[in-house]
Amino acid sequence: MPANSSSLLRHVVLFAFRDDAAADAVDAVVSGFHALPAAIPGIVAYEWGTNVSPEGLNDGFTHCFTLTFASAEERDTYLNHPAHQRFVGTLGSCLARSLVFDYWAR
């Protein structure tokens, strides 16, 4: 539940790729994720980046994608959208693990 009516829902996705994942396969995943905001309504903001922390605590996760939604309903629309489902279906060949964390920004 949002803290107040102006709260935004952040959807954070971390990817750890297989050691044998080809660079072009990883690039295809990044491109595929980047295409989702144009294909799915309700995404208020999108950003991504790769780990640059010197702490070494990323546990193999190298890529972070953050999507912002104005409501849980818009996030749920995204999760169930055919474009998102197709994208998820492409991950099996190169993804080792993922971590998803949603929170209401304060």
KOLFIDO-971742 format. One record per atom (N, C-alpha, C, O): residue number from 1; residue in one letter; chain; x, y, z. Coordinates in nm, 4 decimals. Each point is the difference from the previous one (the first is absolute). Layout:
residues N
[node NUM, 'A', 'A', [X, Y, Z]] ...
This chain:
residues 106
[node 1, 'M', 'A', [0.0841, -0.1183, 0.0000]] [node 1, 'M', 'A', [-0.0841, 0.1183, 0.0000]] [node 1, 'M', 'A', [0.0881, 0.1239, 0.0000]] [node 1, 'M', 'A', [0.0951, 0.0072, 0.0778]] [node 2, 'P', 'A', [-0.1241, 0.0894, -0.1622]] [node 2, 'P', 'A', [0.0846, 0.1183, -0.0059]] [node 2, 'P', 'A', [-0.0045, 0.0797, 0.1294]] [node 2, 'P', 'A', [-0.1017, 0.0044, 0.0692]] [node 3, 'A', 'A', [0.2151, 0.0586, -0.0384]] [node 3, 'A', 'A', [0.0091, 0.0811, 0.1211]] [node 3, 'A', 'A', [-0.0913, 0.1211, -0.0098]] [node 3, 'A', 'A', [-0.0573, 0.0427, 0.1001]] [node 4, 'N', 'A', [0.0434, 0.0129, -0.2200]] [node 4, 'N', 'A', [-0.0927, 0.1096, -0.0227]] [node 4, 'N', 'A', [-0.0366, 0.0014, -0.1472]] [node 4, 'N', 'A', [0.0533, -0.0783, -0.0786]] [node 5, 'S', 'A', [-0.1442, 0.1675, 0.0413]] [node 5, 'S', 'A', [-0.0500, -0.0022, -0.1371]] [node 5, 'S', 'A', [0.1061, 0.0357, -0.1034]] [node 5, 'S', 'A', [-0.0206, -0.0256, -0.1186]] [node 6, 'S', 'A', [0.1331, 0.0838, 0.1591]] [node 6, 'S', 'A', [0.1042, 0.0353, -0.0957]] [node 6, 'S', 'A', [0.1127, -0.1033, -0.0046]] [node 6, 'S', 'A', [0.1000, 0.0221, -0.0683]] [node 7, 'S', 'A', [-0.1136, -0.1326, 0.1383]] [node 7, 'S', 'A', [0.1030, -0.1033, 0.0002]] [node 7, 'S', 'A', [0.0082, -0.0684, -0.1357]] [node 7, 'S', 'A', [-0.0993, -0.0130, -0.0716]] [node 8, 'L', 'A', [0.2197, -0.0301, 0.0384]] [node 8, 'L', 'A', [0.0220, -0.0743, -0.1233]] [node 8, 'L', 'A', [0.0503, -0.1387, 0.0346]] [node 8, 'L', 'A', [0.0742, -0.0185, 0.0965]] [node 9, 'L', 'A', [-0.1150, -0.0777, -0.1754]] [node 9, 'L', 'A', [0.0398, -0.1390, 0.0206]] [node 9, 'L', 'A', [0.1208, -0.0294, -0.0872]] [node 9, 'L', 'A', [-0.0060, 0.0126, -0.1223]] [node 10, 'R', 'A', [0.1153, -0.0517, 0.1856]] [node 10, 'R', 'A', [0.1222, -0.0365, -0.0718]] [node 10, 'R', 'A', [0.0052, -0.1525, -0.0132]] [node 10, 'R', 'A', [-0.0275, -0.0739, 0.0946]] [node 11, 'H', 'A', [0.0632, 0.0305, -0.2138]] [node 11, 'H', 'A', [0.0145, -0.1428, -0.0319]] [node 11, 'H', 'A', [0.1455, -0.0184, -0.0431]] [node 11, 'H', 'A', [0.0386, 0.0392, -0.1101]] [node 12, 'V', 'A', [0.0417, -0.0994, 0.1984]] [node 12, 'V', 'A', [0.1433, -0.0149, -0.0235]] [node 12, 'V', 'A', [0.0280, -0.1448, -0.0390]] [node 12, 'V', 'A', [-0.0426, -0.0931, 0.0683]] [node 13, 'V', 'A', [0.1142, 0.0752, -0.1783]] [node 13, 'V', 'A', [0.0332, -0.1330, -0.0512]] [node 13, 'V', 'A', [0.1512, -0.0096, -0.0127]] [node 13, 'V', 'A', [0.0626, 0.0826, -0.0664]] [node 14, 'L', 'A', [-0.0040, -0.1835, 0.1299]] [node 14, 'L', 'A', [0.1436, -0.0255, -0.0105]] [node 14, 'L', 'A', [0.0219, -0.1298, -0.0755]] [node 14, 'L', 'A', [-0.0697, -0.0987, 0.0233]] [node 15, 'F', 'A', [0.1668, 0.0988, -0.1141]] [node 15, 'F', 'A', [0.0328, -0.1189, -0.0769]] [node 15, 'F', 'A', [0.1449, -0.0402, 0.0247]] [node 15, 'F', 'A', [0.0902, 0.0838, 0.0021]] [node 16, 'A', 'A', [-0.0700, -0.2148, 0.0166]] [node 16, 'A', 'A', [0.1321, -0.0618, -0.0003]] [node 16, 'A', 'A', [0.0013, -0.0951, -0.1194]] [node 16, 'A', 'A', [-0.0827, -0.0908, -0.0082]] [node 17, 'F', 'A', [0.1740, 0.1112, -0.0821]] [node 17, 'F', 'A', [0.0055, -0.0809, -0.1205]] [node 17, 'F', 'A', [0.0907, -0.1214, 0.0190]] [node 17, 'F', 'A', [0.0919, 0.0009, 0.0819]] [node 18, 'R', 'A', [-0.1203, -0.1042, -0.1590]] [node 18, 'R', 'A', [0.0825, -0.1207, 0.0042]] [node 18, 'R', 'A', [0.1425, 0.0352, -0.0433]] [node 18, 'R', 'A', [0.0206, 0.0906, -0.0808]] [node 19, 'D', 'A', [0.0759, -0.1622, 0.1348]] [node 19, 'D', 'A', [0.1401, 0.0230, -0.0357]] [node 19, 'D', 'A', [0.0248, -0.0192, -0.1489]] [node 19, 'D', 'A', [0.0871, 0.0649, -0.0578]] [node 20, 'D', 'A', [-0.1640, -0.1544, -0.0045]] [node 20, 'D', 'A', [0.0189, -0.0278, -0.1421]] [node 20, 'D', 'A', [-0.0923, 0.0811, -0.0900]] [node 20, 'D', 'A', [-0.0099, -0.0282, -0.1194]] [node 21, 'A', 'A', [-0.0576, 0.1282, 0.1744]] [node 21, 'A', 'A', [-0.0888, 0.0830, -0.0814]] [node 21, 'A', 'A', [0.0829, 0.0851, -0.0954]] [node 21, 'A', 'A', [0.0925, 0.0700, 0.0413]] [node 22, 'A', 'A', [-0.1269, -0.0772, -0.1677]] [node 22, 'A', 'A', [0.0698, 0.0802, -0.1006]] [node 22, 'A', 'A', [-0.0368, 0.1474, 0.0163]] [node 22, 'A', 'A', [-0.1111, 0.0333, 0.0412]] [node 23, 'A', 'A', [0.2048, 0.0532, -0.0739]] [node 23, 'A', 'A', [-0.0229, 0.1443, 0.0126]] [node 23, 'A', 'A', [-0.1194, 0.0449, -0.0834]] [node 23, 'A', 'A', [-0.0757, 0.0872, 0.0427]] [node 24, 'D', 'A', [0.0579, -0.1453, -0.1610]] [node 24, 'D', 'A', [-0.1140, 0.0414, -0.0824]] [node 24, 'D', 'A', [-0.1325, -0.0456, 0.0605]] [node 24, 'D', 'A', [-0.1023, 0.0653, -0.0206]] [node 25, 'A', 'A', [0.1020, -0.1751, 0.0943]] [node 25, 'A', 'A', [-0.1215, -0.0446, 0.0685]] [node 25, 'A', 'A', [-0.0351, 0.0947, 0.1147]] [node 25, 'A', 'A', [-0.1172, 0.0312, 0.0211]] [node 26, 'V', 'A', [0.2171, 0.0140, 0.0520]] [node 26, 'V', 'A', [-0.0220, 0.0969, 0.1081]] [node 26, 'V', 'A', [-0.0492, 0.1317, -0.0598]] [node 26, 'V', 'A', [-0.0930, 0.0612, 0.0525]] [node 27, 'D', 'A', [0.1548, -0.0175, -0.1616]] [node 27, 'D', 'A', [-0.0440, 0.1226, -0.0673]] [node 27, 'D', 'A', [-0.1445, -0.0115, -0.0470]] [node 27, 'D', 'A', [-0.0751, 0.0974, 0.0057]] [node 28, 'A', 'A', [0.0357, -0.2155, -0.0521]] [node 28, 'A', 'A', [-0.1379, -0.0210, -0.0444]] [node 28, 'A', 'A', [-0.0975, 0.0117, 0.1167]] [node 28, 'A', 'A', [-0.1107, 0.0512, -0.0168]] [node 29, 'V', 'A', [0.1509, -0.0983, 0.1350]] [node 29, 'V', 'A', [-0.0843, 0.0127, 0.1183]] [node 29, 'V', 'A', [-0.0167, 0.1473, 0.0359]] [node 29, 'V', 'A', [-0.1111, 0.0452, 0.0274]] [node 30, 'V', 'A', [0.2201, 0.0289, -0.0276]] [node 30, 'V', 'A', [-0.0065, 0.1431, 0.0310]] [node 30, 'V', 'A', [-0.0908, 0.0710, -0.1011]] [node 30, 'V', 'A', [-0.0843, 0.0810, 0.0385]] [node 31, 'S', 'A', [0.1011, -0.1108, -0.1655]] [node 31, 'S', 'A', [-0.0844, 0.0614, -0.1036]] [node 31, 'S', 'A', [-0.1464, -0.0393, 0.0171]] [node 31, 'S', 'A', [-0.0899, 0.0825, -0.0168]] [node 32, 'G', 'A', [0.0671, -0.2086, 0.0502]] [node 32, 'G', 'A', [-0.1364, -0.0458, 0.0216]] [node 32, 'G', 'A', [-0.0664, 0.0687, 0.1169]] [node 32, 'G', 'A', [-0.1175, 0.0360, -0.0070]] [node 33, 'F', 'A', [0.1928, -0.0173, 0.1156]] [node 33, 'F', 'A', [-0.0560, 0.0698, 0.1164]] [node 33, 'F', 'A', [-0.0268, 0.1457, -0.0366]] [node 33, 'F', 'A', [-0.1032, 0.0560, 0.0370]] [node 34, 'H', 'A', [0.1964, 0.0049, -0.1096]] [node 34, 'H', 'A', [-0.0123, 0.1399, -0.0388]] [node 34, 'H', 'A', [-0.1246, 0.0244, -0.0866]] [node 34, 'H', 'A', [-0.0537, 0.1108, 0.0003]] [node 35, 'A', 'A', [0.0078, -0.2107, -0.0732]] [node 35, 'A', 'A', [-0.1175, 0.0153, -0.0870]] [node 35, 'A', 'A', [-0.1318, -0.0032, 0.0774]] [node 35, 'A', 'A', [-0.1023, 0.0445, -0.0519]] [node 36, 'L', 'A', [0.1027, -0.0960, 0.1740]] [node 36, 'L', 'A', [-0.1256, -0.0170, 0.0747]] [node 36, 'L', 'A', [-0.0731, 0.1307, 0.0301]] [node 36, 'L', 'A', [-0.1221, 0.0037, -0.0157]] [node 37, 'P', 'A', [0.1889, 0.1032, 0.0577]] [node 37, 'P', 'A', [-0.0755, 0.1224, 0.0302]] [node 37, 'P', 'A', [-0.0798, 0.0550, -0.1184]] [node 37, 'P', 'A', [-0.1072, 0.0573, 0.0193]] [node 38, 'A', 'A', [0.1579, -0.0740, -0.1405]] [node 38, 'A', 'A', [-0.0728, 0.0473, -0.1175]] [node 38, 'A', 'A', [-0.1177, -0.0923, -0.0338]] [node 38, 'A', 'A', [-0.0963, 0.0427, -0.0638]] [node 39, 'A', 'A', [0.1042, -0.1670, 0.1062]] [node 39, 'A', 'A', [-0.1020, -0.0985, -0.0346]] [node 39, 'A', 'A', [-0.1103, -0.0140, 0.1039]] [node 39, 'A', 'A', [-0.1084, -0.0499, -0.0303]] [node 40, 'I', 'A', [0.1358, 0.0937, 0.1529]] [node 40, 'I', 'A', [-0.0936, -0.0253, 0.1099]] [node 40, 'I', 'A', [-0.0391, 0.1320, 0.0654]] [node 40, 'I', 'A', [0.0868, 0.0730, 0.0481]] [node 41, 'P', 'A', [-0.2150, -0.0416, -0.0455]] [node 41, 'P', 'A', [-0.0431, 0.1241, 0.0638]] [node 41, 'P', 'A', [0.0141, -0.0071, 0.1521]] [node 41, 'P', 'A', [0.0003, -0.1080, 0.0591]] [node 42, 'G', 'A', [0.0113, 0.2256, 0.0026]] [node 42, 'G', 'A', [0.0027, 0.0070, 0.1458]] [node 42, 'G', 'A', [0.1378, 0.0107, 0.0615]] [node 42, 'G', 'A', [0.0119, 0.0228, 0.1204]] [node 43, 'I', 'A', [0.0929, -0.0386, -0.2002]] [node 43, 'I', 'A', [0.1356, 0.0147, 0.0527]] [node 43, 'I', 'A', [0.0322, 0.1493, 0.0014]] [node 43, 'I', 'A', [0.0096, 0.0636, -0.1050]] [node 44, 'V', 'A', [0.0068, -0.0090, 0.2252]] [node 44, 'V', 'A', [0.0249, 0.1433, 0.0177]] [node 44, 'V', 'A', [0.1458, 0.0340, -0.0290]] [node 44, 'V', 'A', [0.0292, 0.1052, -0.0569]] [node 45, 'A', 'A', [0.0614, -0.1928, 0.0953]] [node 45, 'A', 'A', [0.1431, 0.0231, -0.0224]] [node 45, 'A', 'A', [0.0706, -0.1347, -0.0109]] [node 45, 'A', 'A', [-0.0462, -0.1015, 0.0521]] [node 46, 'Y', 'A', [0.1592, 0.1041, -0.1212]] [node 46, 'Y', 'A', [0.0813, -0.1204, -0.0201]] [node 46, 'Y', 'A', [0.1459, 0.0412, -0.0008]] [node 46, 'Y', 'A', [0.0365, 0.1011, -0.0601]] [node 47, 'E', 'A', [0.0459, -0.1785, 0.1259]] [node 47, 'E', 'A', [0.1445, 0.0197, -0.0076]] [node 47, 'E', 'A', [0.0688, -0.1335, 0.0230]] [node 47, 'E', 'A', [-0.0582, -0.0934, 0.0551]] [node 48, 'W', 'A', [0.1818, 0.0868, -0.0981]] [node 48, 'W', 'A', [0.0771, -0.1226, 0.0194]] [node 48, 'W', 'A', [0.1474, 0.0353, 0.0087]] [node 48, 'W', 'A', [0.0419, 0.1094, -0.0380]] [node 49, 'G', 'A', [0.0347, -0.2028, 0.0879]] [node 49, 'G', 'A', [0.1439, 0.0159, 0.0055]] [node 49, 'G', 'A', [0.0658, -0.1286, 0.0438]] [node 49, 'G', 'A', [-0.0667, -0.0959, 0.0390]] [node 50, 'T', 'A', [0.1980, 0.0952, -0.0458]] [node 50, 'T', 'A', [0.0774, -0.1157, 0.0440]] [node 50, 'T', 'A', [0.0726, 0.0334, 0.1295]] [node 50, 'T', 'A', [0.0271, 0.1165, 0.0292]] [node 51, 'N', 'A', [0.0033, -0.2178, 0.0463]] [node 51, 'N', 'A', [0.0631, 0.0174, 0.1303]] [node 51, 'N', 'A', [0.1370, 0.0654, -0.0131]] [node 51, 'N', 'A', [0.0835, -0.0425, -0.0798]] [node 52, 'V', 'A', [-0.0622, 0.1460, 0.1592]] [node 52, 'V', 'A', [0.1301, 0.0667, 0.0052]] [node 52, 'V', 'A', [0.0475, 0.0146, 0.1443]] [node 52, 'V', 'A', [0.0943, 0.0744, 0.0270]] [node 53, 'S', 'A', [-0.1584, -0.1442, 0.0649]] [node 53, 'S', 'A', [0.0362, 0.0106, 0.1411]] [node 53, 'S', 'A', [0.1367, -0.0636, 0.0262]] [node 53, 'S', 'A', [0.0265, -0.1108, -0.0468]] [node 54, 'P', 'A', [0.0598, 0.1793, 0.1204]] [node 54, 'P', 'A', [0.1297, -0.0572, 0.0338]] [node 54, 'P', 'A', [-0.0063, -0.0952, 0.1194]] [node 54, 'P', 'A', [0.1011, -0.0606, 0.0358]] [node 55, 'E', 'A', [-0.2192, 0.0466, 0.0267]] [node 55, 'E', 'A', [-0.0110, -0.0804, 0.1218]] [node 55, 'E', 'A', [0.0028, -0.1508, -0.0242]] [node 55, 'E', 'A', [0.0327, -0.0763, 0.0909]] [node 56, 'G', 'A', [-0.0662, 0.0330, -0.2111]] [node 56, 'G', 'A', [0.0005, -0.1426, -0.0293]] [node 56, 'G', 'A', [-0.1123, -0.0770, 0.0671]] [node 56, 'G', 'A', [0.0149, -0.1192, 0.0272]] [node 57, 'L', 'A', [-0.1256, 0.1840, -0.0002]] [node 57, 'L', 'A', [-0.1127, -0.0635, 0.0693]] [node 57, 'L', 'A', [-0.1174, -0.0284, -0.0923]] [node 57, 'L', 'A', [-0.1105, -0.0255, 0.0478]] [node 58, 'N', 'A', [0.1315, 0.0293, -0.1780]] [node 58, 'N', 'A', [-0.1094, -0.0171, -0.0957]] [node 58, 'N', 'A', [-0.0408, -0.1456, -0.0211]] [node 58, 'N', 'A', [-0.0980, -0.0263, -0.0697]] [node 59, 'D', 'A', [0.1704, -0.0683, 0.1281]] [node 59, 'D', 'A', [-0.0367, -0.1418, -0.0037]] [node 59, 'D', 'A', [-0.0271, -0.0509, -0.1418]] [node 59, 'D', 'A', [-0.0887, -0.0826, -0.0214]] [node 60, 'G', 'A', [0.1664, 0.1330, -0.0748]] [node 60, 'G', 'A', [-0.0127, -0.0457, -0.1380]] [node 60, 'G', 'A', [-0.1011, 0.0765, -0.0836]] [node 60, 'G', 'A', [-0.0065, -0.0196, -0.1214]] [node 61, 'F', 'A', [-0.0719, 0.1058, 0.1831]] [node 61, 'F', 'A', [-0.0958, 0.0810, -0.0755]] [node 61, 'F', 'A', [0.0759, 0.1145, -0.0662]] [node 61, 'F', 'A', [0.0743, 0.0730, 0.0656]] [node 62, 'T', 'A', [-0.0939, -0.0585, -0.1955]] [node 62, 'T', 'A', [0.0752, 0.0992, -0.0760]] [node 62, 'T', 'A', [-0.0863, 0.1094, -0.0608]] [node 62, 'T', 'A', [0.0488, 0.1104, -0.0241]] [node 63, 'H', 'A', [-0.1761, -0.1387, -0.0010]] [node 63, 'H', 'A', [-0.0881, 0.0940, -0.0683]] [node 63, 'H', 'A', [-0.1206, 0.0322, 0.0878]] [node 63, 'H', 'A', [-0.0604, -0.0887, 0.0604]] [node 64, 'C', 'A', [0.0265, 0.2181, -0.0545]] [node 64, 'C', 'A', [-0.1155, 0.0456, 0.0773]] [node 64, 'C', 'A', [-0.0929, 0.0786, -0.0922]] [node 64, 'C', 'A', [0.0445, 0.0858, -0.0763]] [node 65, 'F', 'A', [-0.1728, -0.1159, 0.0843]] [node 65, 'F', 'A', [-0.1031, 0.0698, -0.0756]] [node 65, 'F', 'A', [-0.1038, 0.0490, 0.1002]] [node 65, 'F', 'A', [-0.0459, -0.0769, 0.0846]] [node 66, 'T', 'A', [0.0089, 0.2036, -0.0936]] [node 66, 'T', 'A', [-0.0987, 0.0554, 0.0916]] [node 66, 'T', 'A', [-0.1127, 0.0623, -0.0806]] [node 66, 'T', 'A', [0.0221, 0.0860, -0.0853]] [node 67, 'L', 'A', [-0.1435, -0.1313, 0.1142]] [node 67, 'L', 'A', [-0.1191, 0.0569, -0.0620]] [node 67, 'L', 'A', [-0.0832, 0.0645, 0.1097]] [node 67, 'L', 'A', [-0.0042, -0.0488, 0.1129]] [node 68, 'T', 'A', [-0.0612, 0.1574, -0.1466]] [node 68, 'T', 'A', [-0.0819, 0.0736, 0.0954]] [node 68, 'T', 'A', [-0.1439, 0.0007, -0.0487]] [node 68, 'T', 'A', [-0.0276, 0.0212, -0.1180]] [node 69, 'F', 'A', [-0.0632, -0.0448, 0.2113]] [node 69, 'F', 'A', [-0.1432, -0.0020, -0.0285]] [node 69, 'F', 'A', [-0.0725, 0.0903, 0.0988]] [node 69, 'F', 'A', [0.0459, 0.0195, 0.1126]] [node 70, 'A', 'A', [-0.1592, 0.0354, -0.1551]] [node 70, 'A', 'A', [-0.0801, 0.0847, 0.0877]] [node 70, 'A', 'A', [-0.0929, -0.0815, 0.0889]] [node 70, 'A', 'A', [-0.0530, 0.0513, 0.0986]] [node 71, 'S', 'A', [0.0332, -0.1790, -0.1335]] [node 71, 'S', 'A', [-0.0913, -0.0825, 0.0786]] [node 71, 'S', 'A', [0.0384, -0.1473, -0.0110]] [node 71, 'S', 'A', [0.0706, -0.0410, -0.0921]] [node 72, 'A', 'A', [-0.1184, -0.0365, 0.1876]] [node 72, 'A', 'A', [0.0217, -0.1447, -0.0042]] [node 72, 'A', 'A', [-0.0725, -0.0607, -0.1199]] [node 72, 'A', 'A', [0.0467, -0.0980, -0.0580]] [node 73, 'E', 'A', [-0.1594, 0.1555, 0.0213]] [node 73, 'E', 'A', [-0.0753, -0.0514, -0.1152]] [node 73, 'E', 'A', [0.0807, 0.0156, -0.1288]] [node 73, 'E', 'A', [0.0003, -0.0896, -0.0844]] [node 74, 'E', 'A', [0.0677, 0.2026, 0.0693]] [node 74, 'E', 'A', [0.0830, 0.0189, -0.1198]] [node 74, 'E', 'A', [0.1178, -0.0964, -0.0006]] [node 74, 'E', 'A', [0.0375, -0.0514, -0.1054]] [node 75, 'R', 'A', [0.0211, 0.0265, 0.2225]] [node 75, 'R', 'A', [0.1072, -0.0995, 0.0099]] [node 75, 'R', 'A', [-0.0519, -0.1381, -0.0380]] [node 75, 'R', 'A', [0.0668, -0.0747, -0.0715]] [node 76, 'D', 'A', [-0.1861, 0.0413, 0.1197]] [node 76, 'D', 'A', [-0.0581, -0.1304, -0.0313]] [node 76, 'D', 'A', [-0.0314, -0.0130, -0.1485]] [node 76, 'D', 'A', [0.0154, -0.1077, -0.0576]] [node 77, 'T', 'A', [-0.0592, 0.2168, -0.0044]] [node 77, 'T', 'A', [-0.0227, -0.0007, -0.1449]] [node 77, 'T', 'A', [0.1299, -0.0304, -0.0725]] [node 77, 'T', 'A', [0.0024, -0.0800, -0.0935]] [node 78, 'Y', 'A', [0.1049, 0.1436, 0.1364]] [node 78, 'Y', 'A', [0.1326, -0.0253, -0.0574]] [node 78, 'Y', 'A', [0.0388, -0.1474, 0.0152]] [node 78, 'Y', 'A', [0.0431, -0.0633, -0.0964]] [node 79, 'L', 'A', [-0.0582, 0.0096, 0.2166]] [node 79, 'L', 'A', [0.0406, -0.1380, 0.0256]] [node 79, 'L', 'A', [-0.0733, -0.0996, -0.0889]] [node 79, 'L', 'A', [0.0575, -0.0999, -0.0432]] [node 80, 'N', 'A', [-0.1840, 0.1274, 0.0164]] [node 80, 'N', 'A', [-0.0824, -0.0927, -0.0766]] [node 80, 'N', 'A', [-0.0075, 0.0326, -0.1489]] [node 80, 'N', 'A', [-0.0618, -0.0736, -0.0769]] [node 81, 'H', 'A', [0.1237, 0.1823, 0.0367]] [node 81, 'H', 'A', [-0.0069, 0.0433, -0.1393]] [node 81, 'H', 'A', [0.0711, -0.1014, -0.0901]] [node 81, 'H', 'A', [0.1053, -0.0519, 0.0367]] [node 82, 'P', 'A', [-0.1621, 0.0234, -0.1540]] [node 82, 'P', 'A', [0.0638, -0.0962, -0.0914]] [node 82, 'P', 'A', [0.1443, 0.0355, -0.0370]] [node 82, 'P', 'A', [0.0828, -0.0898, -0.0155]] [node 83, 'A', 'A', [-0.0515, 0.2178, 0.0012]] [node 83, 'A', 'A', [0.1387, 0.0379, -0.0337]] [node 83, 'A', 'A', [0.0952, -0.0373, 0.1129]] [node 83, 'A', 'A', [0.1114, -0.0457, -0.0255]] [node 84, 'H', 'A', [-0.1540, 0.0648, 0.1499]] [node 84, 'H', 'A', [0.0833, -0.0385, 0.1137]] [node 84, 'H', 'A', [0.0143, -0.1516, 0.0055]] [node 84, 'H', 'A', [0.1094, -0.0517, 0.0231]] [node 85, 'Q', 'A', [-0.2187, -0.0186, -0.0440]] [node 85, 'Q', 'A', [0.0042, -0.1461, 0.0034]] [node 85, 'Q', 'A', [0.0922, -0.0553, -0.1086]] [node 85, 'Q', 'A', [0.0738, -0.0956, 0.0239]] [node 86, 'R', 'A', [-0.0778, 0.1554, -0.1431]] [node 86, 'R', 'A', [0.0904, -0.0430, -0.1079]] [node 86, 'R', 'A', [0.1452, 0.0259, 0.0399]] [node 86, 'R', 'A', [0.0867, -0.0848, -0.0213]] [node 87, 'F', 'A', [-0.0605, 0.2021, 0.0792]] [node 87, 'F', 'A', [0.1358, 0.0337, 0.0433]] [node 87, 'F', 'A', [0.0504, -0.1006, 0.1024]] [node 87, 'F', 'A', [0.1119, -0.0498, -0.0128]] [node 88, 'V', 'A', [-0.1909, 0.0193, 0.1126]] [node 88, 'V', 'A', [0.0397, -0.0967, 0.1031]] [node 88, 'V', 'A', [0.0340, -0.1344, -0.0640]] [node 88, 'V', 'A', [0.0923, -0.0687, 0.0439]] [node 89, 'G', 'A', [-0.1662, 0.0321, -0.1464]] [node 89, 'G', 'A', [0.0248, -0.1257, -0.0691]] [node 89, 'G', 'A', [0.1334, -0.0064, -0.0715]] [node 89, 'G', 'A', [0.0454, -0.1088, -0.0355]] [node 90, 'T', 'A', [0.0186, 0.2227, 0.0135]] [node 90, 'T', 'A', [0.1292, 0.0018, -0.0696]] [node 90, 'T', 'A', [0.1185, -0.0144, 0.0944]] [node 90, 'T', 'A', [0.1133, -0.0120, -0.0465]] [node 91, 'L', 'A', [-0.1354, 0.0128, 0.1756]] [node 91, 'L', 'A', [0.1095, 0.0075, 0.0962]] [node 91, 'L', 'A', [0.0669, -0.1329, 0.0323]] [node 91, 'L', 'A', [0.1138, -0.0011, 0.0471]] [node 92, 'G', 'A', [-0.1792, -0.1077, -0.0703]] [node 92, 'G', 'A', [0.0478, -0.1303, 0.0443]] [node 92, 'G', 'A', [0.1364, -0.0413, -0.0500]] [node 92, 'G', 'A', [0.0721, -0.0707, 0.0704]] [node 93, 'S', 'A', [-0.0349, 0.1124, -0.1890]] [node 93, 'S', 'A', [0.1254, -0.0479, -0.0571]] [node 93, 'S', 'A', [0.1240, 0.0671, 0.0581]] [node 93, 'S', 'A', [0.1098, -0.0546, -0.0109]] [node 94, 'C', 'A', [-0.1249, 0.1713, 0.0721]] [node 94, 'C', 'A', [0.1207, 0.0687, 0.0468]] [node 94, 'C', 'A', [-0.0083, 0.0497, 0.1440]] [node 94, 'C', 'A', [0.1011, 0.0436, 0.0550]] [node 95, 'L', 'A', [-0.2175, -0.0488, 0.0068]] [node 95, 'L', 'A', [-0.0152, 0.0531, 0.1349]] [node 95, 'L', 'A', [0.0253, -0.1083, 0.1040]] [node 95, 'L', 'A', [-0.0572, -0.1088, -0.0072]] [node 96, 'A', 'A', [0.1435, 0.1395, 0.1042]] [node 96, 'A', 'A', [0.0258, -0.0935, 0.1097]] [node 96, 'A', 'A', [-0.1006, 0.0206, 0.1127]] [node 96, 'A', 'A', [-0.0564, -0.0958, 0.0528]] [node 97, 'R', 'A', [0.0343, 0.2241, -0.0163]] [node 97, 'R', 'A', [-0.0904, 0.0315, 0.1110]] [node 97, 'R', 'A', [-0.0577, 0.1385, -0.0199]] [node 97, 'R', 'A', [0.0567, 0.0844, -0.0695]] [node 98, 'S', 'A', [-0.1701, -0.0637, 0.1319]] [node 98, 'S', 'A', [-0.0567, 0.1345, 0.0038]] [node 98, 'S', 'A', [-0.0511, 0.0272, 0.1401]] [node 98, 'S', 'A', [-0.0284, -0.0919, 0.0769]] [node 99, 'L', 'A', [0.0175, 0.2190, -0.0458]] [node 99, 'L', 'A', [-0.0546, 0.0433, 0.1277]] [node 99, 'L', 'A', [-0.0927, 0.1168, -0.0314]] [node 99, 'L', 'A', [0.0390, 0.0933, -0.0703]] [node 100, 'V', 'A', [-0.1607, -0.0980, 0.1218]] [node 100, 'V', 'A', [-0.0970, 0.1065, -0.0237]] [node 100, 'V', 'A', [-0.0438, 0.0540, 0.1349]] [node 100, 'V', 'A', [-0.0297, -0.0756, 0.0925]] [node 101, 'F', 'A', [0.0264, 0.2079, -0.0830]] [node 101, 'F', 'A', [-0.0342, 0.0660, 0.1260]] [node 101, 'F', 'A', [-0.0859, 0.1215, -0.0333]] [node 101, 'F', 'A', [0.0424, 0.0882, -0.0748]] [node 102, 'D', 'A', [-0.1620, -0.0840, 0.1299]] [node 102, 'D', 'A', [-0.0899, 0.1131, -0.0186]] [node 102, 'D', 'A', [-0.0137, 0.0756, 0.1316]] [node 102, 'D', 'A', [-0.0036, -0.0596, 0.1076]] [node 103, 'Y', 'A', [-0.0039, 0.1918, -0.1183]] [node 103, 'Y', 'A', [-0.0193, 0.0797, 0.1209]] [node 103, 'Y', 'A', [-0.0686, 0.1317, -0.0352]] [node 103, 'Y', 'A', [0.0107, 0.0497, -0.1121]] [node 104, 'W', 'A', [-0.0805, 0.0048, 0.2094]] [node 104, 'W', 'A', [-0.0604, 0.1322, -0.0147]] [node 104, 'W', 'A', [0.1051, 0.1026, 0.0400]] [node 104, 'W', 'A', [0.0487, -0.0016, 0.1131]] [node 105, 'A', 'A', [-0.0131, 0.0917, -0.2060]] [node 105, 'A', 'A', [0.1006, 0.1014, 0.0268]] [node 105, 'A', 'A', [-0.0532, 0.0990, 0.1025]] [node 105, 'A', 'A', [-0.1157, 0.0416, -0.0055]] [node 106, 'R', 'A', [0.2011, -0.0055, 0.0974]] [node 106, 'R', 'A', [-0.0371, 0.0974, 0.1049]] [node 106, 'R', 'A', [0.0881, 0.1214, -0.0092]] [node 106, 'R', 'A', [-0.0150, 0.0933, 0.0790]] 
